[in-house]
């Protein structure tokens, strides 16, 4: 059989040399692993107070290997003074427990460039003397600056959120997926009359929903929690702990676990709108009172005005025989003034009634303004067939609005352009349309007599006439109607004009009407 030769050693020294070489190789491998992890490695010989600091340890703080001596004083000089005590205390606890308590701490160092480096320091005493005193300790430093900065930023963000949550001018609460209020700010506590922390955690949000709307609000809450809807917002009536009702703008949104994706809690926001509702109710009462007053005024005045008109006509017929020719002429003139004034007052009272009714019980629907303009052209044909006029318009959109009120708006504007045309000249009237994200924008242009600049701000005021009745008939309420109609449709109206050359009426209609 072949024989396998075995190594032979000439001496004990040769064997010891090989063992040392093997250990050195293993230490080199270990050192490479430690350096490769970018962790700073240290090895402290405690009795001699000599400490090896690896190149990556020094590089962590911006130093080359030769720029920092291998001693405990080197790292102690660049550690934050207040963190030195933390480090010493952790090491002493580790020693006192004979290693049972781990030596670990998070501390700050000053980088060579002046910045702060957060380090996770972990070590262990690996050699003790016969009396239990530490002889050698080894350990590592890991740069955790990025994590600490994130933690600090997170704490700062959480603190800002807590401050904003606590001091918000609106009621806010965090509500569990089953409807329990887990946290609420002082404003919400005031709105709901929640007394203290113990009460808050035992209270269900749904208890503050009035019975008539509880089912719909609960359904809205669970729609958001179950992610059937991304959020919910509506103005609703609520009740406080004493049963008193109040109005609030109510918003629900959802906070989810970023890892698991599950619902953590719903965020509830309530903005008290009770004052606004009371003001609207007061305004509505005032409007009803005003409407009633306008109705009574116009209605009650019609009767004496009709009487006045009737008797003035009777006087014209019956008194003629008792008067001289000059007296008859004078009487007819005076009675004519009475009759004309009475009829004008009758028209004005009727206009007041019509103006007061604008916006009452308006039904908003889809309105094809192309049809509306065509209808208006038919209505005005008795006038347009007798004069020289060219009326044109762009393709008109479908808008959301009151069909009757938009008809009145365009009728008044076209009629106004026809009324204030230049005599003996071809009238040109054009209605254009454009749009943006929120509004339909219109411009009605004419080449009429125009408006003097001093009167531009008055044209939309009720009963404001810029011309004498002998020049142009009317009560001066048509453009006031236009202004009110546009405001009811969420828009604005104004006019630009060059006296003697024509006018442009600009008006808009909101796209967000319901």
C-alpha positions, 0 to 999 in steps of 0.5 A: 500500500502507498504510504502517506507522508506526515509533516514532521517538525524539527522543533517546538518553535517551528510548530508555534510559528505555524500556529501564529501564522494561522492565527494571523491569517484568521485575524486578517480575514476577520479584519477584512470582514469588519472593515468591509462592513464599514463599521469602525472596529476598536480593540482596547488593552485596558491596563496599558490604556492602548487602543487600536482604532481601525481605519474605517473608525477614523474615516467615519469622522473624516480622518485619515489613519495617520491623523488620529492616534490609537488611544482612547483620548483620540475619540474622547476628544471628538465625542460630545462632552454630554455623551461621554458620561453616557458611554462611561456609565454604560461600560461601568454597568457592563463591567459590574455585571461581568458582561451580563449587561451589554455595553451599547449606547448611541452617542454623538461625535464631532466630524472633522468638517464640523458636522455631527455624526451619530454612532451606535457603539457596541462592545464587550470585555473579552478578557478578565484577570483572576480578580474579575478586573477587565483586561481587554475589550473589543467593539465596533462603531456603526454610523447611524446618522441618517437614521437619527436624522430621520428619527429627529425629523419624524419626532419634529413632524409628530410634534408639529402635528400634535401642536397643530392638532391640539391648537387647530381652529377646527375640531379634529379627532382620530377615530378607530375603524369601529367609530370610537374617538381615540383622540380629540383636540380641545375644539372638538371637545368644546363642540361635542361637550366632551369632558375629559380624556376618560370620557373621550376614549369611551365615546362613539362618534356616531352618538353625535349624529342626529337620529334623522341623519345617523344612518347616512353619516354612519354609511359615509364613515364606513365607506371611507374606512372600507376604502369604498370612497377616498374621503367624505365632506358635507355640511351637516347638523350634529348634536352635542353631549347635551343634545343641542344641535349645531351645524358643521362642515364635516370631513372624513379621511383615512390613515393607513398602515404604510406597511400592512396597508390596513386602516389605522384610524379615520381623521375627522375634521369639523368646522363650526358653521352654525353662525353662517347658517343662522346668518343665512336663515336670517337673510332668508327671512329678510328676503322673504319679508322683502319679497312680501313687501315688494309684492304688497307694494307692487300689488297694492299700488296697482289698484290706486294706479289703475283707478288714477289712470281710469279716472284721468281718462274719464275726466278727459271724456266728461269735462270737455263740454264744460271747458273752453277750447284753451282750457280743454287743451290745457286739461288734456295736457295735464291729464296726459301727464297724469296718465303717463306718470301713472302708467310709468309708475305701474310699470316700475312697481311691476318691475320691482315685483319681477326683480324680487322674484329672481332666484326664488325657487330657481331650478337649475338644469342643462340649458342649451344656449343655442336654443335660447339665443334662437328663441330670443331672435324670434322674440325680437324679430318684430324689431329687427325686421324694421331696422338695419342690424346684423346679429351674430353669435358663436357656437353656444355651450350647454350650461347648468342654470335656470332656463327662464333666468338665462333667457331673460339675461340674454333678452335684456342684453340684446334688447339693450344693444338694439335700443341704444343703436346709432340712428341711420347706421347698420347695427352690428351685435355679436355674442362670443363665448370662451371657457376656462376650468371654472367658468363659461365667459361671454362677451356681447359687443355692439357698435352703438352709442356707447356709455360715457366713462363717468356712468359705467359704474351706474349702469347695473344699479336698479332704476338708473337711467342714463338718458331722458325718457324722451330719448329712450323708453324704459324703467332702467331695471333691465341691466340690474336684472342681468347683474342679479341673474349672473350673481345667482349663477356664480359669475360676474358682469361688467361693461367696457365702452367707448362713448360714441363707438359701442360697448362690450358687456362681459359676463361669466357663468360658473361650471360648478352649479348644482 
